[in-house]
Amino acid sequence: MPSTGRGAALAAVAALAIAGCTTPGNGGGTERAAASSRHTYPETPYASTYRPYPGVPTALTGATVYDGAGGRIDHGTVLFADGKVVGIGGPDLAIPAGYTRIDGTGKFVTPGVIDIHSHLGDYPSPGVDAHSDGNEATDPTTPEVWAEHSVWPQDPGFSRALANGGVTALQILPGSANLMGGRSVTLKNVPSRTVQGMKFPGAPYGLKMACGENPKRVYGGKGRMPSTRMGNFAVNRQTWAAARKWADGNRAERDFANETLAGVLDGDILIQNHCYRADEMALVIDMAREFGYKVTAFHHAVEAYKIADLLRENGICSAVWADWYGFKMESYDGIPENAALLHNAGACVVIHSDDANGIQRLNQEAAKAQAAGRRMSITIPDEQVIGWITLNAARAMGIDTLTGSLAAGKMADLVLWNGNPLSVYSRPEKVWVDGALLFDAFDPQRRPVSDFELGQPGEGDVK
């Protein structure tokens, strides 16, 4: 929680617009649309240059398949080729000629794991001051900064998340020192020399916001506003009021902060809001209604269980931990049953990491939250729990039409687990990103390591 080539690519991935996003803005209007048309600058000046790594047509057979959307297929078959899922079904699903067959008997297949809340690259390993690039803690509102401009692609955390956690996509957020911390960026978890080479094509930006203790402590500690929760809201409201005035006027004059805020008001940039307490989440929902934008997800949200119905009615996801609580006053009412209670109320649940180690075991975190629910007689099937770390995360990031579940036409982001992924004893055996095998536990050439892992047993010259 900081506030605190592998060869030529098969094909270019087109920059796809996210249509029918689950979290559209509600502040659009003809006046702002006309103003938007007066833009004289590129909408995406730092475009994705991501290209999939090469893959081969593959058939995974015999495994238990959790499709990410709540479905389960025993002795299932998953077909993928040219970077896309071709088909999913039972043992009778026809396998075209030329497909490489992988026997998954006794194993499990899921979509690639997605972490909605990560700071990899912005707070990379090793964790030294020189690498602390996630918080522009010089002003309480900094919507003009972009997380991607701090991402270091060589962070060994990326390969660890792939190999140990099956993470194929992740959202990199600024830290939570500021009320408005800046734009997030969604990445494909692939090796690249540049952050543009990792940028998920077609993914919308997010705006990281924060409630509560962090902003008032950081800026109150500097003898400036905000120093209280009411100060937090006052600064937010004044900033939104100014942004709306700019958005309804002539946007031809560059203003990086207001460009981001206008994107939120137009529904193009999604709000990802760090917030712990239920009362503050309710107030933020009112503030969003006042200025005509929508909150996509509350992050951490340790008290979300108290307002599960309100979150459900407003279509807001809760990105939560399994059991982190009590490390500051606003987290004291966190309970392990949070995710289960939200799910049981019909609200959207996402399990997130916010941690370079936690991202390597989001499957185990989801299992812990599932077990906490079971202890209070809320039984949630495994195939639904998998959605907490796949499709629900994709929905809250605006990429669910492209990834997050195993369905024909979606990106072939998959994990083959050596056992039930909700078991502490299970690990990824193979991980594909857009149909390219990027991790294989049995192939030293596909076990990504960094300079920080060299010299470990089994690597280099060390036996």
C-alpha positions, 0 to 999 in steps of 0.5 A, spaced: 500 500 500 504 505 498 502 512 499 507 511 503 525 478 444 523 472 443 523 472 435 518 476 431 511 477 433 505 473 429 501 479 428 499 486 430 494 487 435 489 493 433 488 498 438 481 496 440 475 501 443 472 498 449 465 498 447 459 497 452 464 498 458 460 496 464 462 502 467 460 508 462 460 515 465 453 519 466 456 526 465 456 526 457 452 531 453 452 535 447 455 541 449 461 537 452 461 532 446 462 539 441 467 541 446 471 535 445 471 535 438 475 541 438 481 537 441 487 539 436 492 534 440 493 526 439 488 522 444 493 517 445 500 520 445 503 514 448 500 509 444 501 501 445 506 498 441 505 491 444 505 485 439 504 478 441 509 473 442 509 467 437 505 461 439 502 455 436 495 452 435 494 448 442 489 443 445 489 443 452 485 436 454 482 432 460 483 438 465 478 441 469 476 448 466 474 454 470 472 459 465 472 465 469 465 466 468 462 461 473 462 455 469 466 449 470 467 443 465 470 436 467 475 433 463 474 439 458 478 441 452 480 448 450 482 450 443 486 456 442 490 459 436 493 465 433 492 468 439 485 467 441 481 462 444 477 458 438 473 453 442 471 450 449 467 444 451 468 437 453 472 431 451 467 430 445 470 437 442 473 436 435 480 438 435 482 440 428 488 437 425 495 441 426 494 442 434 499 441 439 495 437 444 497 438 452 494 432 456 491 436 462 488 430 466 488 431 473 490 438 472 486 445 472 485 450 467 483 458 468 483 464 464 490 468 466 489 471 473 488 479 473 491 484 478 487 490 478 491 493 483 499 493 483 505 498 483 510 493 479 514 498 475 513 504 479 515 501 486 520 496 483 525 491 486 529 492 489 525 497 494 530 503 494 529 510 495 531 511 487 526 506 485 520 510 489 516 513 483 509 511 484 507 518 488 507 525 486 506 527 493 507 535 491 500 537 491 494 533 493 491 533 486 495 531 481 491 528 475 496 530 470 501 525 472 501 518 468 503 511 472 506 509 465 511 514 465 514 511 471 514 504 469 520 500 469 519 494 465 525 490 468 522 490 475 523 482 476 516 483 480 513 482 473 516 475 471 515 473 478 507 474 478 507 470 471 511 464 474 508 464 481 501 467 480 499 466 473 498 473 472 497 475 465 495 482 465 495 487 471 493 495 472 499 499 475 496 505 479 499 511 482 500 511 490 495 513 495 498 519 498 494 524 493 486 525 493 487 524 485 494 521 484 494 520 476 492 516 471 493 508 471 495 504 466 493 496 464 499 492 462 500 485 458 505 481 463 510 480 457 517 481 457 519 488 453 524 493 453 519 499 453 512 500 457 509 501 451 511 494 449 507 492 455 501 496 454 494 492 453 491 495 447 484 498 447 484 498 455 481 504 458 485 509 462 483 509 470 484 515 475 487 513 481 483 517 487 484 516 495 480 517 501 481 518 508 487 518 512 493 518 507 491 525 503 490 528 510 496 525 513 501 527 508 498 534 506 496 536 513 503 534 515 505 539 511 501 544 514 496 545 508 489 543 506 487 538 506 488 536 514 481 533 515 476 528 511 472 534 510 478 538 507 479 532 503 472 532 500 472 540 499 479 539 495 476 534 491 469 538 489 473 544 488 477 540 483 471 537 479 468 544 479 474 547 475 474 541 471 467 541 469 468 548 467 474 547 463 471 540 460 465 545 457 469 550 454 474 550 449 479 544 450 484 546 445 488 549 450 492 544 453 491 542 460 494 535 462 490 535 469 483 537 466 484 533 460 484 527 465 478 529 469 474 531 462 476 524 460 473 521 467 467 526 466 466 523 458 466 516 461 472 514 457 477 514 464 475 509 469 475 511 477 479 507 481 478 509 488 482 507 494 477 508 500 476 504 506 470 506 510 463 505 508 461 512 510 466 515 506 465 510 500 457 513 500 459 520 500 464 519 494 458 516 491 454 522 492 460 526 490 460 522 483 453 524 482 454 531 484 459 532 478 456 527 473 462 521 473 461 514 476 466 510 480 468 504 477 471 500 483 473 502 491 480 499 492 481 496 499 474 497 501 475 493 508 468 496 510 464 494 503 460 489 507 457 494 511 454 497 504 454 491 500 447 493 497 449 500 495 455 498 492 450 493 488 445 498 486 450 503 483 454 497 479 461 499 483 466 493 484 470 492 491 477 490 490 479 487 497 484 483 500 482 477 503 484 478 511 489 485 511 486 489 517 488 493 523 494 496 520 491 503 521 484 506 524 480 506 518 482 499 517 480 496 524 473 494 521 476 490 516 473 482 517 475 476 513 468 475 511 468 481 507 468 478 500 463 473 501 458 477 504 459 482 498 458 476 493 452 473 497 449 480 496 450 480 489 455 485 489 462 485 484 468 482 488 475 483 486 481 480 490 487 485 489 494 485 491 497 492 492 503 488 494 509 485 490 509 478 494 501 478 494 500 478 486 504 472 486 498 468 490 492 471 488 489 464 487 491 463 495 488 470 497 481 468 493 481 461 497 482 464 504 476 469 502 472 463 500 474 459 506 472 465 511 465 465 507 464 458 508 465 458 516 459 463 516 455 458 512 456 462 505 458 457 500 461 459 494 463 454 488 470 454 486 468 456 479 465 462 481 471 464 486 475 464 480 471 470 477 474 474 483 481 474 480 479 474 472 473 476 469 471 481 475 477 484 475 477 485 467 470 488 468 472 493 473 478 495 468 474 495 462 477 489 458 472 484 459 470 484 452 477 482 450 480 477 456 478 475 463 474 469 461 475 463 456 470 464 450 471 463 443 474 470 440 477 472 447 485 473 448 488 466 449 490 468 456 490 462 460 494 458 466 494 450 466 495 449 474 498 442 477 492 442 481 486 446 484 488 453 483 484 454 490 489 449 494 495 452 497 499 446 494 498 448 487 502 452 482 502 454 475 505 449 470 504 453 464 502 460 462 500 463 455 499 470 454 495 471 447 497 464 446 504 464 447 507 460 452 511 464 456 512 460 462 513 452 463 515 450 469 518 444 466 522 448 460 528 452 463 528 456 457 521 458 459 522 460 466 523 467 466 528 470 471 532 476 472 539 479 474 536 478 482 534 470 481 541 469 477 545 464 481 539 460 484 539 453 484 537 450 477 539 457 474 546 459 470 552 455 472 549 453 479 547 446 480 
